[in-house]
Structures are given as structure tokens and as C-alpha cells.
């Protein structure tokens, strides 16, 4: 069974998670709890039998729809041996609930794999070459 939970920025798990992010992508934004004076939601991790198997972190950027600061999923990563088990979907679902619970009106992502989000009812709002901007349908 996979446990999905929010963690504080000093969690031991985030060191490993960020090492994974950096090995996958060159330009991962550093962990922060605020940006431009606005709160960034806490990271979310996935544990299986007490071992870290994945995680999701947020950032803030301007929304292409409102041109105001919005919460974005910055990165989602699942260890290769734990992929195709629905863990990404669980992390994204938890992210939607968390963002909605803090009163944010949007949750966005800039992704190469729109299918992951589309199957969770996210909507493509922009296309940039092989990347897509998607918006959660659940966060109002």
C-alpha cells in the first residue's frame, strides 16, 4: 500500500526527492515555502513500506488565463520501478485537494505528458511545441 502525505520543507525525504528531480531535469526550481510573498503548498510524497517512491512539489508563476500568481505543479517523479502503479495520479489528486483547501482558484502544470493529467480531467489550455499547459478541473 502506498501512503501519500504532505511533508514540511525540512523533511529528510526531500533531499532524496530533489536528487531524483535533478537527475531527471536540469532546471528544477529550489524548494521554497513562498514566492513573491505568496505561500507555496507543502511538498507531497509517496511512501511504500516506509520507503520513498515518489513525490510532487509546487511553485508559483503567472497564470496564462488571469495573468496573476497561481499555484503550479513544479515536478512529479516516481522511481522507475514503481511507475505504472497509479502513484502519480494519487499525488496529483492529493495536490488538487491541498490547493483547493488553501483557497487557491487554480492549479496548473507545464508538462510533456498531457495524458497523465487529461485522464484525471485536467484541461489543456496551451500548447508549446512538445509541452502543454494544463489546468485542474477540480480546483475552482
C-alpha positions in Angstrom: 0.0 0.0 0.0 1.2 3.5 -0.9 0.9 6.3 1.7 0.5 9.8 0.2 1.3 12.6 2.6 2.3 16.2 2.8 5.7 17.0 4.3 7.4 20.1 5.7 10.4 21.6 3.9 12.8 20.2 6.4 11.7 16.6 5.7 14.6 14.1 5.2 12.7 12.7 2.2 13.1 15.9 0.2 16.8 15.6 -0.1 16.4 12.3 -2.0 13.4 13.6 -3.9 15.3 16.6 -5.1 18.3 14.4 -6.1 15.8 12.5 -8.3 14.4 15.7 -9.8 17.9 17.0 -10.6 18.9 13.7 -12.2 15.8 13.8 -14.4 15.7 17.6 -15.2 18.4 20.2 -15.3 16.3 23.2 -14.2 14.3 22.2 -11.1 13.5 25.2 -9.1 14.8 25.0 -5.5 12.3 24.2 -2.7 10.7 27.3 -1.3 7.7 27.9 1.0 6.8 31.3 -0.5 7.3 33.2 -3.8 6.7 36.8 -4.3 5.0 36.9 -0.8 2.6 34.1 -1.6 2.5 30.7 0.1 3.6 27.7 -1.9 1.9 24.5 -0.8 3.9 21.8 1.0 5.5 19.0 -1.0 3.7 15.7 -1.2 5.5 12.4 -1.0 4.6 8.8 -1.7 5.9 6.1 0.7 5.6 2.3 0.1 6.5 0.2 3.1 8.2 3.3 4.6 10.4 3.9 1.6 10.2 7.0 -0.6 9.0 6.0 -4.1 7.9 9.4 -5.4 6.8 12.9 -4.8 5.3 16.2 -6.1 6.4 19.8 -5.5 4.7 23.1 -6.3 5.8 26.5 -7.4 4.1 29.8 -8.3 4.1 31.5 -11.7 1.7 33.8 -13.6 -1.4 32.1 -14.9 -1.8 32.4 -18.6 -5.5 32.9 -18.1 -5.6 35.5 -15.3 -2.0 36.9 -15.5 -1.9 36.6 -11.7 0.2 34.4 -9.5 -1.1 30.8 -9.5 0.0 27.5 -8.0 1.7 25.2 -10.4 2.9 21.6 -10.1 6.7 22.1 -10.5 7.7 18.4 -10.7 6.3 14.9 -10.2 8.7 12.0 -10.0 8.1 8.3 -9.4 11.0 5.8 -9.1 11.2 3.8 -12.3 10.5 0.5 -10.6 7.3 2.0 -9.1 5.8 3.5 -12.2 2.6 2.4 -13.9 1.0 1.8 -10.4 -1.2 4.9 -10.2 1.1 6.7 -7.8 1.4 9.8 -9.9 -2.4 10.0 -10.1 -2.6 9.7 -6.3 -0.1 12.5 -5.9 -1.9 14.7 -8.4 -5.3 14.0 -6.7 -3.8 15.0 -3.3 -2.3 18.1 -4.8 -5.7 19.2 -6.1 -7.3 18.7 -2.7 -4.5 20.6 -1.0 -4.6 23.5 -3.3 -8.3 23.8 -3.1 -8.2 23.5 0.8 -5.9 26.6 1.0 -8.4 28.6 -1.1 -6.4 28.8 -4.4 -8.5 29.2 -7.5 -6.2 27.5 -10.0 -3.7 24.6 -10.2 -1.7 24.4 -13.4 1.1 22.3 -14.8 3.6 22.6 -17.7 4.1 19.0 -18.8 5.3 16.8 -21.6 2.9 14.0 -20.7 -0.6 15.6 -21.0 -2.2 12.1 -20.9 -1.3 11.7 -17.3 -3.3 14.8 -16.5 -6.1 14.5 -19.1 -7.2 11.1 -17.7 -7.7 13.0 -14.4 -10.0 15.5 -16.1 -7.4 18.3 -16.5 -7.8 20.5 -19.5 -5.2 21.6 -22.0 -5.2 25.4 -22.2 -2.0 26.0 -24.2 0.5 24.0 -26.3 4.2 24.9 -26.7 6.0 22.5 -29.1 6.1 19.2 -27.1 4.9 20.7 -23.8 1.4 21.5 -22.6 -0.1 23.8 -20.0 -3.0 22.1 -18.3 -5.5 23.2 -15.6 -7.1 21.2 -13.0 -10.9 20.9 -13.5 -11.4 20.3 -9.7 -9.8 23.5 -8.4 -12.2 26.4 -8.6 
